[in-house]
Amino acid sequence: MTQMIDLRRRGLLRGSGITVLSASAVALLVGCEKMAVAQSRGSSGNGASTADDVGILNTALALENEAISAYQLGARSGLLQKPVLEVAVLFQTHHKEHRDALIATIRKLGGTPVAAKSDAEVAQALNASALKTQTDVLRLAQRLEKGAANAYIGVIPSFGDRNLAQVSARLAADEAMHWTVLTQALKDPLPAKALSFGA
């Protein structure tokens, strides 16, 4: 199941059957309303409509909500030692900030944010009952973070505007940073080859 979630995150905003976010939607996502207005009056270059953008943003919101619940489940599990628990809570805070930005953007576009699933539903979907050790919790978080990084990287090529591409890169950098810290906590080797994200 976690592999499926990872693949969904990688496919998000990429294109395989789903239109990528328009430049105006990403501008709204990062709070650049003047840029959003300018982009919506001009051509975004990718043909995405507001309805498409709302749908994709809601998919992203569902995944951010899932990450928040996953960290909550890990925190409540009693499996995380204090230093690791503190980092998990910090990463959950980052995902809450992403969630809040997505909700605000969806509303600005006239959409309705998708409701978060309960922690119990997320626990079942992620097979949380199989988590028996701190390592199990960290591996789950590691997989989810890499999927998130790949999803945000996937949108970068869609933008002709370098500022918007930079915003996408910053979001991906958050997720890649989370993945790296989790990888170090697991004492896994760092990738031997370059270009390990976004492939």
C-alpha positions in Angstrom: 0.0 0.0 0.0 2.8 2.4 0.8 4.3 1.8 -2.6 1.0 2.7 -4.2 1.0 5.9 -2.2 4.5 6.7 -3.3 3.6 6.2 -6.9 0.5 8.4 -6.5 2.7 11.1 -5.1 5.2 10.7 -8.0 2.4 10.9 -10.5 0.8 14.0 -8.9 1.2 17.1 -10.9 3.2 15.2 -13.6 0.7 14.7 -16.3 -0.1 11.0 -16.8 -3.8 11.7 -17.3 -3.7 14.6 -14.9 -3.2 18.2 -16.1 -0.4 20.0 -14.3 -1.0 23.1 -12.2 -1.3 26.3 -14.0 1.1 29.1 -13.2 -1.7 31.1 -11.6 -2.5 28.3 -9.2 1.1 27.9 -8.0 1.3 31.7 -7.7 -1.7 31.6 -5.4 -0.2 28.7 -3.5 2.8 30.7 -2.5 0.7 33.9 -1.8 1.7 35.9 -4.9 -1.8 37.1 -5.8 -0.5 39.8 -8.2 1.5 37.3 -10.1 -1.5 35.0 -10.2 -3.7 37.6 -11.7 -1.1 38.4 -14.3 -0.7 34.7 -15.1 -4.4 34.1 -15.4 -4.8 37.0 -17.8 -2.0 35.7 -20.0 -1.3 32.2 -21.1 0.0 29.7 -18.6 1.4 27.6 -21.4 -0.1 24.3 -20.2 -3.8 24.6 -20.8 -4.8 23.8 -17.2 -8.2 25.2 -16.2 -9.2 26.5 -12.8 -11.3 23.3 -12.2 -8.3 21.1 -13.2 -6.1 23.1 -10.7 -8.6 22.7 -7.9 -8.7 19.0 -8.5 -5.0 18.6 -8.5 -4.6 20.9 -5.4 -7.2 18.7 -3.6 -5.1 15.6 -4.5 -2.1 17.3 -3.1 -4.1 18.4 0.0 -5.2 14.7 0.5 -1.6 13.6 0.4 -0.4 16.4 2.8 -3.3 15.4 5.2 -2.1 11.8 4.9 1.5 12.8 5.8 0.2 14.8 8.8 -1.8 11.7 10.0 1.2 9.4 9.4 3.4 11.5 11.6 0.7 11.7 14.2 0.4 7.9 14.2 4.1 7.6 14.6 4.2 10.1 17.4 1.4 8.3 19.3 2.8 4.9 18.7 5.3 5.1 21.6 7.9 3.7 19.2 9.8 6.9 18.7 12.7 7.9 21.0 12.7 11.5 22.2 15.2 13.1 19.6 13.5 11.3 16.7 10.0 12.2 18.1 11.0 15.9 18.1 12.1 15.8 14.5 8.9 13.9 13.5 6.8 16.6 15.1 8.8 19.3 13.3 8.2 17.6 9.9 4.5 17.3 10.7 4.5 21.0 11.3 6.0 21.6 7.9 3.3 19.4 6.3 0.6 21.4 8.2 2.0 24.6 6.7 1.8 23.0 3.2 -1.8 21.9 4.0 -2.8 25.4 5.1 -1.3 26.9 1.9 -3.2 24.4 -0.2 -6.5 25.0 1.6 -6.1 28.8 1.1 -5.3 28.4 -2.6 -8.2 26.1 -3.2 -10.5 28.6 -1.6 -9.0 31.5 -3.6 -9.7 29.5 -6.8 -13.3 29.1 -5.7 -13.0 25.4 -4.8 -13.9 23.4 -1.7 -10.9 21.7 0.1 -11.2 18.0 0.4 -11.8 16.8 3.9 -9.0 15.0 5.7 -9.5 11.3 6.4 -9.5 10.3 10.1 -6.3 9.0 11.6 -8.0 5.6 11.9 -8.6 5.5 8.1 -5.1 6.6 7.4 -3.7 4.0 9.8 -5.6 1.3 8.0 -4.5 2.5 4.6 -0.9 2.6 5.7 -1.1 -0.7 7.5 0.0 1.0 10.7 -0.7 -2.1 12.8 2.5 -3.6 11.1 4.6 -0.8 12.6 6.5 -2.5 15.5 9.7 -0.5 15.8 11.0 3.0 15.4 12.7 1.8 12.2 9.3 0.7 10.8 7.9 4.2 11.5 10.9 5.9 10.0 10.8 3.7 6.8 7.2 4.6 6.3 7.9 8.3 6.6 11.0 8.0 4.4 8.9 6.5 1.6 6.2 9.1 1.9 8.7 12.0 1.9 10.5 10.7 -1.2 7.1 10.5 -3.0 6.3 14.0 -2.0 9.6 15.3 -3.2 9.1 13.6 -6.6 5.6 15.0 -6.9 6.8 18.6 -6.5 9.8 18.1 -8.7 7.4 16.7 -11.4 5.7 20.1 -11.8 8.9 22.2 -12.3 9.2 21.6 -16.1 5.7 22.9 -16.7 6.6 26.5 -16.0 8.1 29.0 -18.4 8.3 31.5 -15.5 11.5 30.9 -13.5 10.0 32.3 -10.3 7.2 29.6 -10.4 9.8 26.9 -11.1 11.7 28.1 -8.1 8.7 27.9 -5.8 8.2 24.2 -6.9 11.8 23.6 -6.2 11.5 25.1 -2.7 8.6 22.8 -1.9 10.5 19.8 -3.2 13.6 20.9 -1.2 11.5 20.6 2.0 10.5 17.1 1.2 14.0 16.1 0.1 15.4 17.5 3.3 13.0 15.4 5.3 14.0 12.3 3.3 17.6 13.0 3.9 17.2 13.4 7.7 15.2 10.2 7.9 17.7 8.4 5.8 20.5 9.5 8.1 18.4 8.5 11.2 18.0 5.0 9.6 21.7 4.9 9.0 21.0 4.1 5.4 23.7 5.0 2.8 23.1 8.2 0.8 22.4 7.5 -2.9 25.6 6.5 -4.7 24.6 8.2 -7.9 23.4 11.7 -8.6 19.9 12.6 -9.7 18.1 10.3 -7.3 15.0 12.4 -7.1 12.4 13.1 -9.8 13.2 10.1 -11.9 
